[in-house]
């Protein structure tokens, strides 16, 4: 079975899940950057939902096949969105500061999801073999050795050079 083309503009389409007789796809558009959440009914493949969200959603959960919860982004912050297919509305449910959220699932009518820290501190091994903190701001998402110290990414967006003591 072939699903109809989601959009005519430049996009990448991804399967997001099935919920009862609902098939959900995500069409990510590049100009301007946003995504369309598109729902089809099985077996007719009739489109019953098309709604714009600010950014892509990696995973989607649904308690009933017509209400969907998905993690998306508002700038650099990740948020939970609630999409109601009946009213064609999108509502921000909230976010967890400093946490990446994914895989919303409903169990016994309760929302459960996976979460992990989006940033942390870097530690280094001393000559004595013990560990000591290199940074103290809990804002690193990536760090690697380079020339005279380290290159690091702070808050997922800012590249900085750190000396061997962890200072900018």
Secondary structure as the mmCIF struct_conf table of DSSP 4:
data_model
#
loop_
_struct_conf.conf_type_id
_struct_conf.id
_struct_conf.beg_label_comp_id
_struct_conf.beg_label_asym_id
_struct_conf.beg_label_seq_id
_struct_conf.end_label_comp_id
_struct_conf.end_label_asym_id
_struct_conf.end_label_seq_id
HELX_LH_PP_P HELX_LH_PP_P1 UNK A 3 UNK A 5
BEND BEND1 UNK A 8 UNK A 10
STRN STRN1 UNK A 11 UNK A 19
TURN_TY1_P TURN_TY1_P1 UNK A 20 UNK A 21
STRN STRN2 UNK A 22 UNK A 30
TURN_TY1_P TURN_TY1_P2 UNK A 31 UNK A 32
STRN STRN3 UNK A 33 UNK A 41
TURN_TY1_P TURN_TY1_P3 UNK A 42 UNK A 45
STRN STRN4 UNK A 46 UNK A 53
BEND BEND2 UNK A 54 UNK A 55
BEND BEND3 UNK A 58 UNK A 58
STRN STRN5 UNK A 60 UNK A 61
BEND BEND4 UNK A 63 UNK A 66
STRN STRN6 UNK A 67 UNK A 74
TURN_TY1_P TURN_TY1_P4 UNK A 75 UNK A 76
STRN STRN7 UNK A 77 UNK A 84
TURN_TY1_P TURN_TY1_P5 UNK A 85 UNK A 88
STRN STRN8 UNK A 89 UNK A 94
TURN_TY1_P TURN_TY1_P6 UNK A 97 UNK A 98
STRN STRN9 UNK A 99 UNK A 107
TURN_TY1_P TURN_TY1_P7 UNK A 108 UNK A 109
STRN STRN10 UNK A 110 UNK A 117
BEND BEND5 UNK A 118 UNK A 118
STRN STRN11 UNK A 120 UNK A 120
STRN STRN12 UNK A 123 UNK A 125
TURN_TY1_P TURN_TY1_P8 UNK A 127 UNK A 128
BEND BEND6 UNK A 129 UNK A 129
STRN STRN13 UNK A 131 UNK A 133
BEND BEND7 UNK A 134 UNK A 134
BEND BEND8 UNK A 137 UNK A 138
STRN STRN14 UNK A 140 UNK A 146
TURN_TY1_P TURN_TY1_P9 UNK A 147 UNK A 148
STRN STRN15 UNK A 149 UNK A 154
TURN_TY1_P TURN_TY1_P10 UNK A 155 UNK A 157
STRN STRN16 UNK A 158 UNK A 162
TURN_TY1_P TURN_TY1_P11 UNK A 164 UNK A 165
BEND BEND9 UNK A 166 UNK A 166
#
